[in-house]
C-alpha cells in the first residue's frame, strides 16, 4: 500500500497543464475467450506502464458486463500519448484484434484539485 501511495504522490506532483488523461471503453469480442481477452488487456496495461511518458494505465472490468473493460490512462502530454501508438506493444495489441474500441475520451486533470492533499 505504501508503494501505491508513493506512486500516487509522484503522479500528483508531476501533473501539469499538459498532462493528458484517457478513458477508453473496450469490449472483448465474442469470438475471444474472456480469460484470453482479460489477460491480453492486463499485459497491455503492464506494457503501457513501462512507457516513459505514461504515468498510469489501469484496467477496470465492468461488474455487470464482464466483456466490457474501462482503461484509465494518464500521459505526460500529447506527445507521449502520440508516441504510445508507435510502441511495438500497442501495435501488437491492435493487430491481435481481441477487443473493439467502443469509446475513448480525452480529458485533463484539474491539477489545482490536488494542491494541499496530504498523503
Backbone bond lengths (Angstrom), bond angles and torsions (degrees), N, CA, C in turn:
res aa  C-N    CA-C-N  psi(-1)  N-CA   C-N-CA  omega(-1)  CA-C   N-CA-C  phi
1 X - - - 1.441 - - 1.524 111.20 -
2 X 1.322 117.23 -40.07 1.467 120.32 178.99 1.515 110.85 -60.85
3 X 1.345 116.43 -37.22 1.462 121.12 178.52 1.527 110.35 -61.05
4 X 1.336 117.10 -43.95 1.464 120.79 179.16 1.519 111.52 -64.48
5 X 1.310 117.30 -39.26 1.457 120.20 178.37 1.528 111.36 -64.66
6 X 1.335 117.18 -38.73 1.467 120.12 176.99 1.520 110.83 -64.31
7 X 1.349 116.85 -41.67 1.462 120.21 178.41 1.521 110.28 -64.36
8 X 1.321 117.15 -43.39 1.461 121.58 178.86 1.527 109.90 -60.76
9 X 1.303 116.47 -45.16 1.456 120.89 179.49 1.529 110.18 -61.35
10 X 1.326 117.77 -42.39 1.463 121.53 179.16 1.522 110.25 -61.47
11 X 1.330 116.55 -44.69 1.467 120.07 179.00 1.520 110.20 -60.92
12 X 1.315 117.51 -46.46 1.462 120.60 -177.33 1.528 111.51 -63.46
13 X 1.315 116.86 -36.56 1.463 120.67 179.10 1.523 110.64 -68.11
14 X 1.323 117.21 -32.76 1.458 121.69 -173.71 1.523 114.37 -93.30
15 X 1.307 118.36 -1.40 1.460 120.23 176.67 1.528 109.26 -66.78
16 X 1.328 114.18 132.38 1.466 120.76 175.35 1.518 108.41 -130.08
17 X 1.311 115.58 -179.88 1.462 119.40 177.64 1.519 111.79 -65.56
18 X 1.344 117.09 -16.23 1.463 121.37 -179.44 1.524 113.56 -92.28
19 X 1.337 117.64 -10.50 1.459 121.35 -178.31 1.524 109.06 -61.18
20 X 1.332 115.38 137.54 1.459 121.77 -175.75 1.523 109.48 -121.29
21 X 1.317 116.27 129.99 1.464 121.74 176.29 1.518 109.26 -110.33
22 X 1.312 115.18 141.13 1.461 122.02 178.72 1.516 108.08 -123.25
23 X 1.308 116.65 133.39 1.457 122.43 169.65 1.524 105.69 -118.30
24 X 1.328 115.96 118.08 1.465 120.52 -177.24 1.520 109.68 -122.95
25 X 1.312 115.53 133.90 1.455 121.03 175.57 1.524 108.33 -101.96
26 X 1.322 115.91 120.53 1.456 121.98 177.92 1.519 109.07 -111.37
27 X 1.310 115.01 150.27 1.455 121.07 174.83 1.528 107.28 -125.23
28 X 1.326 116.33 121.79 1.459 120.60 176.83 1.530 106.89 -71.27
29 X 1.316 116.28 126.02 1.460 121.20 -175.83 1.529 111.08 -62.59
30 X 1.342 115.44 147.22 1.464 121.56 -177.44 1.527 112.61 -59.00
31 X 1.321 117.32 -32.39 1.466 121.30 -177.97 1.537 112.47 -74.91
32 X 1.333 116.49 -7.10 1.463 122.13 -176.90 1.527 108.42 -102.70
33 X 1.327 116.51 132.93 1.467 120.34 175.44 1.530 108.53 -60.35
34 X 1.320 115.86 135.82 1.464 120.81 -176.69 1.525 111.72 -54.24
35 X 1.322 117.52 -48.48 1.466 121.14 -179.36 1.526 111.72 -59.80
36 X 1.324 116.68 -40.29 1.464 120.85 178.70 1.527 110.50 -62.13
37 X 1.324 116.71 -44.92 1.459 120.81 179.77 1.521 112.10 -64.32
38 X 1.329 116.29 -43.36 1.467 120.23 -179.91 1.522 111.44 -64.49
39 X 1.334 116.99 -41.93 1.465 120.37 178.18 1.527 111.36 -63.49
40 X 1.324 116.57 -40.18 1.467 120.28 178.74 1.522 111.03 -63.60
41 X 1.328 117.09 -40.62 1.466 121.12 179.23 1.526 110.22 -67.84
42 X 1.316 117.47 -41.33 1.468 120.29 177.75 1.526 110.88 -61.36
43 X 1.323 117.33 -42.09 1.460 120.79 178.81 1.531 110.25 -66.68
44 X 1.321 116.52 -39.80 1.462 121.25 178.57 1.529 109.95 -60.19
45 X 1.329 117.46 -43.48 1.470 120.71 177.50 1.526 110.74 -62.91
46 X 1.326 117.16 -43.37 1.468 119.99 178.10 1.521 110.18 -59.99
47 X 1.331 116.54 -41.83 1.468 120.53 178.51 1.528 111.33 -65.74
48 X 1.328 116.57 -42.17 1.471 119.40 178.40 1.523 110.58 -61.76
49 X 1.321 116.50 -39.30 1.466 120.33 -179.18 1.526 112.24 -66.11
50 X 1.330 117.64 -13.56 1.461 120.51 176.41 1.527 112.27 -88.70
51 X 1.321 117.41 -8.92 1.462 121.09 179.14 1.525 109.14 -71.68
52 X 1.320 116.57 136.81 1.470 119.79 -176.47 1.529 112.58 -62.76
53 X 1.313 118.57 -30.77 1.458 120.87 -177.65 1.518 114.86 -95.32
54 X 1.340 116.50 1.25 1.461 120.42 179.43 1.523 108.65 -98.37
55 X 1.315 116.78 116.62 1.461 120.91 178.49 1.519 112.00 -78.95
56 X 1.360 115.91 -30.27 1.451 119.18 -174.18 1.516 110.11 -165.35
57 X 1.323 116.19 138.61 1.462 122.37 170.22 1.525 106.56 -141.88
58 X 1.327 115.70 118.39 1.461 121.63 -175.86 1.526 108.44 -134.25
59 X 1.335 115.63 136.62 1.463 121.12 177.94 1.526 110.06 -104.65
60 X 1.312 115.29 141.05 1.465 122.53 177.57 1.524 108.35 -128.00
61 X 1.330 116.79 124.63 1.457 121.59 178.65 1.522 109.39 -89.23
62 X 1.305 116.34 131.79 1.460 122.14 178.09 1.530 109.47 -65.66
63 X 1.307 117.30 133.63 1.469 121.20 -177.46 1.522 112.71 -70.70
64 X 1.314 118.09 -35.25 1.462 120.01 -176.76 1.534 112.84 -93.81
65 X 1.319 117.26 -20.80 1.471 121.62 177.87 1.529 107.91 -128.44
66 X 1.321 118.00 88.92 1.465 121.01 -172.09 1.531 114.85 -61.27
67 X 1.320 118.69 -18.69 1.461 121.13 177.84 1.533 112.04 -83.70
68 X 1.310 116.34 -7.94 1.459 120.65 178.64 1.528 109.35 -94.48
69 X 1.335 115.48 128.45 1.461 121.68 -179.87 1.528 108.14 -129.71
70 X 1.320 115.32 133.57 1.461 121.47 176.80 1.520 107.71 -104.75
71 X 1.327 116.94 127.19 1.458 122.05 175.35 1.519 108.92 -101.92
72 X 1.314 115.70 132.07 1.465 121.83 171.01 1.514 106.03 -110.28
73 X 1.320 115.71 121.28 1.460 121.05 -179.03 1.528 108.79 -127.82
74 X 1.313 116.32 145.69 1.459 120.41 176.52 1.529 107.69 -135.38
75 X 1.328 115.36 126.75 1.460 122.07 -177.85 1.523 110.57 -118.59
76 X 1.323 114.80 151.49 1.456 121.78 -179.95 1.533 110.71 -54.50
77 X 1.338 116.18 -41.80 1.461 121.08 -177.73 1.524 108.92 -167.79
78 X 1.330 116.09 -178.25 1.460 120.96 -179.16 1.525 111.36 -61.30
79 X 1.327 117.48 -38.57 1.471 120.86 179.75 1.530 111.24 -61.32
80 X 1.323 117.12 -39.67 1.473 120.56 178.54 1.519 110.34 -66.81
81 X 1.328 117.11 -38.61 1.465 120.55 177.58 1.521 110.05 -66.12
82 X 1.329 117.07 -42.84 1.470 120.40 177.70 1.526 110.66 -61.70
83 X 1.341 117.24 -41.68 1.467 121.65 179.99 1.529 110.74 -63.67
84 X 1.320 116.85 -31.30 1.467 122.09 178.88 1.532 110.70 -53.99
85 X 1.318 117.43 -37.63 1.465 120.65 -177.70 1.524 112.74 -75.36
86 X 1.315 117.88 -14.47 1.466 121.71 176.07 1.519 112.43 -91.47
87 X 1.324 117.17 -7.81 1.466 121.50 179.45 1.530 109.92 -68.37
88 X 1.322 116.31 140.78 1.465 121.18 -179.86 1.524 111.47 -57.97
89 X 1.343 118.02 -42.33 1.469 119.52 -178.17 1.527 111.82 -64.40
90 X 1.323 117.34 -32.20 1.469 119.91 177.23 1.516 109.91 -68.95
91 X 1.319 116.42 -44.85 1.468 120.43 179.32 1.526 110.96 -62.30
92 X 1.334 117.72 -39.70 1.467 121.79 178.25 1.527 109.95 -64.60
93 X 1.336 117.11 -45.42 1.465 120.61 -179.42 1.529 110.53 -59.94
94 X 1.314 116.50 -43.47 1.471 120.38 179.30 1.527 110.42 -65.56
95 X 1.337 117.46 -46.18 1.469 121.50 -178.87 1.521 112.51 -62.09
96 X 1.335 117.13 -35.20 1.467 119.91 -179.40 1.526 111.31 -61.62
97 X 1.313 117.75 -30.44 1.457 121.74 174.48 1.515 114.97 63.26
98 X 1.324 117.52 32.46 1.466 120.92 -178.87 1.522 112.86 -79.43
99 X 1.332 115.32 -21.37 1.461 120.51 -176.07 1.526 110.41 -128.13
100 X 1.313 113.19 163.40 1.460 121.45 173.30 1.528 107.03 -117.20
101 X 1.318 116.75 133.88 1.459 120.51 174.60 1.520 107.62 -80.65
102 X 1.321 116.31 113.78 1.461 121.58 -178.82 1.520 110.19 -84.33
103 X 1.336 115.40 -44.34 1.458 120.00 -175.56 1.516 108.86 -161.77
104 X 1.322 115.74 144.95 1.462 120.53 173.72 1.524 108.41 -140.62
105 X 1.312 115.22 137.68 1.458 120.10 177.05 1.524 109.20 -127.75
106 X 1.316 115.21 146.20 1.458 121.99 175.48 1.523 107.78 -107.24
107 X 1.305 115.01 138.35 1.459 119.67 176.61 1.517 108.62 -144.13
108 X 1.293 114.64 176.50 1.458 120.52 -178.36 1.522 108.04 -129.28
109 X 1.345 117.38 129.18 1.464 118.76 178.27 1.528 110.28 -61.00
110 X 1.297 115.36 145.58 1.460 120.85 176.27 1.524 107.15 -88.97
111 X 1.333 115.93 85.46 1.470 121.95 -172.38 1.519 112.41 -53.72
112 X 1.292 117.71 -35.25 1.463 120.78 -179.31 1.526 111.34 -60.94
113 X 1.331 116.71 -27.10 1.460 121.56 -179.98 1.520 111.47 -59.80
114 X 1.334 117.66 -31.38 1.445 121.39 -172.03 1.527 113.70 -94.24
115 X 1.300 117.65 -6.41 1.456 118.68 179.91 1.518 109.60 -65.17
116 X 1.310 116.77 130.14 1.458 120.94 178.34 1.513 114.81 86.14
117 X 1.348 118.39 0.48 1.451 120.51 177.64 1.515 108.81 -70.93
118 X 1.323 117.27 129.24 1.456 122.23 179.36 1.527 108.65 -94.55
119 X 1.325 116.41 125.70 1.468 120.78 178.04 1.504 109.84 -107.81
